[in-house]
């Protein structure tokens, strides 16, 4: 699984995927996507406090509400929400329910990058693994998953959804986290602000590589294509060309 930390300016980040999907509206504060010619299929934001007297296209059925999901390739544990794309359709599941129904195992969920853990979302219905329910309602102390900040949502809409990868900040875990999980202490955890938002940076496209980085890439090529390349050939090629 690709779960590598990236160090930038003394801070730690992981590259994550951004997915936007339609949902049934339960409140007025979400991203929308127009679905008639007049609105040109563009993303927009319905501000909190909008009502049925609003002239926003959502009221007249001209836009489809959307939720944003931030996906990571990190380990999926019991109770975590995850997503996978099945024949072009993204499906959302909870690993606890998956295990209880015996439709899959944690081992299979973490076997490759087919299943992605949801680490943050604008979907208020997705709750943290330790959130309980009683008689179909979330308990008072239940918490939704962390969410992307309003600033990021605005940038996402401004770019019309052209952001599919982001860098999400992580921080070193502490002793209290270890006590709560009763597991081996993870070295890093998702950094979550007091308002339950995550810190996101844009992915900077790499435009130059050092000789050491190029050599590492070629060596990876040799490893991935062992049937076509030999170590002696690549070593000679590197000496002659780099």
C-alpha positions as CSV (number, residue, x, y, z in Angstrom):
1,X,0.0,0.0,0.0
2,X,1.2,3.5,-0.8
3,X,1.2,5.3,2.5
4,X,4.4,7.3,2.4
5,X,4.9,10.4,4.4
6,X,6.1,13.5,2.5
7,X,8.2,16.1,4.4
8,X,7.6,19.8,3.4
9,X,8.8,22.7,5.5
10,X,9.2,20.5,8.6
11,X,5.7,19.2,8.4
12,X,4.5,15.7,7.4
13,X,1.9,15.1,4.6
14,X,0.4,12.1,2.8
15,X,-0.9,12.3,-0.8
16,X,-4.6,11.6,-0.9
17,X,-7.4,11.3,-3.5
18,X,-10.4,13.7,-3.8
19,X,-13.7,12.3,-5.0
20,X,-17.0,14.2,-5.4
21,X,-20.3,12.3,-5.5
22,X,-24.0,13.3,-5.6
23,X,-26.2,12.7,-2.6
24,X,-29.8,13.4,-1.3
25,X,-30.0,16.8,0.3
26,X,-30.6,17.0,4.1
27,X,-29.5,20.6,4.7
28,X,-28.5,23.7,2.8
29,X,-24.8,23.9,2.8
30,X,-23.1,21.8,0.2
31,X,-21.5,21.8,-3.3
32,X,-23.9,21.5,-6.2
33,X,-23.5,20.5,-9.8
34,X,-25.8,21.9,-12.4
35,X,-27.5,19.3,-14.7
36,X,-29.3,21.4,-17.3
37,X,-27.8,23.3,-20.2
38,X,-28.5,26.7,-18.7
39,X,-26.2,26.0,-15.8
40,X,-23.6,24.3,-17.9
41,X,-22.9,21.4,-15.5
42,X,-20.8,23.7,-13.2
43,X,-20.1,23.3,-9.6
44,X,-21.5,25.9,-7.1
45,X,-22.0,26.3,-3.4
46,X,-25.3,26.6,-1.6
47,X,-24.6,28.7,1.4
48,X,-26.0,27.8,4.8
49,X,-29.2,29.6,5.5
50,X,-30.6,29.3,2.0
51,X,-34.4,28.7,2.0
52,X,-37.2,27.8,-0.4
53,X,-37.6,31.5,-1.4
54,X,-34.0,31.5,-2.7
55,X,-33.4,31.9,-6.4
56,X,-30.5,29.5,-6.3
57,X,-30.9,26.9,-9.1
58,X,-31.1,24.1,-6.4
59,X,-34.6,25.2,-5.4
60,X,-35.8,24.6,-9.0
61,X,-34.3,21.2,-9.4
62,X,-31.5,22.5,-11.7
63,X,-28.6,21.3,-9.6
64,X,-27.6,18.1,-7.9
65,X,-26.0,18.2,-4.4
66,X,-22.5,16.8,-4.1
67,X,-20.3,15.6,-1.2
68,X,-16.5,15.6,-1.1
69,X,-14.5,12.6,0.1
70,X,-10.8,12.6,0.9
71,X,-9.4,9.0,0.4
72,X,-6.2,7.6,1.7
73,X,-4.3,4.3,1.1
74,X,-3.6,3.9,4.8
75,X,-4.7,0.8,6.7
76,X,-8.5,0.2,7.0
77,X,-9.4,-0.8,10.6
78,X,-12.6,-2.1,12.0
79,X,-15.2,0.6,12.0
80,X,-13.5,2.7,9.4
81,X,-15.5,4.0,6.3
82,X,-14.0,3.1,2.9
83,X,-14.8,3.5,-0.8
84,X,-14.1,1.5,-3.9
85,X,-15.0,1.9,-7.6
86,X,-17.0,-1.0,-9.0
87,X,-17.6,-0.9,-12.7
88,X,-17.3,2.9,-12.7
89,X,-19.5,3.4,-9.7
90,X,-18.1,4.5,-6.3
91,X,-19.5,2.5,-3.4
92,X,-19.3,3.6,0.3
93,X,-19.1,0.9,3.0
94,X,-18.2,0.5,6.7
95,X,-15.6,-2.1,7.5
96,X,-17.5,-3.2,10.7
97,X,-20.6,-3.9,8.8
98,X,-18.6,-5.7,6.1
99,X,-17.0,-7.9,8.6
100,X,-20.2,-8.6,10.5
101,X,-21.9,-9.6,7.2
102,X,-18.9,-11.8,6.3
103,X,-18.7,-10.2,2.9
104,X,-15.0,-9.5,3.3
105,X,-12.2,-9.4,5.8
106,X,-9.8,-6.6,7.0
107,X,-7.0,-8.6,5.4
108,X,-8.7,-8.4,2.0
109,X,-9.6,-4.7,2.4
110,X,-5.9,-3.9,3.0
111,X,-4.5,-6.2,0.4
112,X,-4.0,-3.5,-2.3
113,X,-5.2,0.0,-3.3
114,X,-8.6,-1.1,-4.5
115,X,-10.3,-0.2,-1.3
116,X,-9.5,3.4,0.0
117,X,-10.1,4.6,3.5
118,X,-12.3,7.8,3.9
119,X,-10.3,10.1,6.2
120,X,-12.4,13.2,5.7
121,X,-15.7,14.2,4.1
122,X,-18.5,16.8,3.9
123,X,-21.0,13.9,4.5
124,X,-22.1,14.5,8.1
125,X,-23.7,11.0,8.2
126,X,-20.3,9.2,8.2
127,X,-19.3,8.9,11.8
128,X,-16.0,8.0,13.5
129,X,-15.5,4.3,14.4
130,X,-16.2,4.8,18.2
131,X,-19.4,6.7,17.5
132,X,-22.4,4.8,18.9
133,X,-26.1,4.7,17.8
134,X,-29.2,4.1,19.8
135,X,-32.7,3.5,18.3
136,X,-31.4,4.6,14.9
137,X,-30.0,7.9,16.2
138,X,-26.4,8.9,16.8
139,X,-25.6,9.3,20.5
140,X,-24.9,12.7,21.9
141,X,-21.1,12.3,22.0
142,X,-20.9,10.8,18.5
143,X,-18.6,12.6,16.0
144,X,-18.7,12.9,12.3
145,X,-15.6,12.2,10.3
146,X,-13.2,15.1,9.9
147,X,-14.0,17.4,7.0
148,X,-12.2,19.5,4.5
149,X,-12.2,23.2,5.4
150,X,-14.6,25.7,3.9
151,X,-11.6,27.4,2.2
152,X,-10.7,24.2,0.5
153,X,-14.3,23.6,-0.7
154,X,-14.3,27.1,-2.2
155,X,-11.0,26.4,-4.0
156,X,-12.4,23.1,-5.2
157,X,-15.4,24.8,-6.7
158,X,-13.3,27.7,-8.1
159,X,-11.3,25.1,-10.1
160,X,-14.5,23.3,-11.1
161,X,-13.4,20.0,-9.5
162,X,-10.1,19.8,-11.3
163,X,-8.4,18.9,-8.0
164,X,-8.1,15.1,-7.7
165,X,-5.1,14.8,-5.4
166,X,-4.1,16.8,-2.4
167,X,-1.5,16.7,0.4
168,X,-3.1,16.1,3.8
169,X,-1.1,17.0,7.0
170,X,-0.3,14.3,9.6
171,X,1.3,14.7,13.0
172,X,3.1,12.5,15.5
173,X,0.7,10.6,17.7
174,X,0.9,10.8,21.5
175,X,0.5,8.6,24.6
176,X,-3.2,9.4,25.0
177,X,-3.9,8.1,21.5
178,X,-2.1,4.8,22.4
179,X,-4.2,4.5,25.5
180,X,-7.5,5.0,23.6
181,X,-6.7,2.4,20.9
182,X,-5.0,-0.1,23.1
183,X,-2.8,-1.0,20.1
184,X,0.7,-0.5,19.1
185,X,1.2,3.3,18.9
186,X,1.1,4.5,15.3
187,X,4.0,6.9,14.6
188,X,1.7,9.5,12.8
189,X,-2.0,10.3,12.9
190,X,-4.2,12.6,10.9
191,X,-3.9,16.2,12.1
192,X,-7.4,17.5,13.0
193,X,-8.1,21.1,14.0
194,X,-10.5,22.0,16.9
195,X,-13.2,22.7,14.4
196,X,-12.8,19.1,13.1
197,X,-11.2,20.1,9.8
198,X,-8.0,18.8,8.2
199,X,-5.1,20.7,6.8
200,X,-4.7,20.4,3.0
201,X,-2.0,21.6,0.6
202,X,-2.0,21.4,-3.2
203,X,0.2,18.7,-4.8
204,X,3.1,20.4,-6.5
205,X,4.0,18.8,-9.8
206,X,7.6,17.7,-9.9
207,X,9.6,19.2,-12.8
208,X,13.2,18.2,-11.9
209,X,15.0,15.2,-10.5
210,X,18.4,14.7,-9.0
211,X,20.7,12.0,-10.4
212,X,20.0,9.9,-7.3
213,X,16.3,10.1,-7.9
214,X,16.6,9.1,-11.5
215,X,18.8,6.1,-10.6
216,X,16.2,5.1,-8.0
217,X,13.5,5.3,-10.7
218,X,15.5,3.2,-13.1
219,X,16.2,0.6,-10.4
220,X,12.4,0.5,-9.7
221,X,11.8,-0.1,-13.4
222,X,14.3,-3.0,-13.3
223,X,12.4,-4.5,-10.3
224,X,9.0,-4.1,-11.9
225,X,10.1,-5.4,-15.3
226,X,12.6,-8.1,-14.3
227,X,11.7,-10.2,-17.3
228,X,12.9,-7.4,-19.7
229,X,15.8,-5.8,-18.0
230,X,18.9,-7.1,-16.3
231,X,20.8,-5.5,-13.4
232,X,24.1,-5.5,-15.4
233,X,22.5,-3.9,-18.4
234,X,20.9,-1.1,-16.3
235,X,24.1,-0.5,-14.3
236,X,26.0,0.0,-17.5
237,X,23.3,2.2,-19.0
238,X,23.3,4.4,-15.9
239,X,27.1,4.8,-16.1
240,X,27.0,5.8,-19.7
241,X,23.9,8.1,-19.7
242,X,23.7,9.8,-16.3
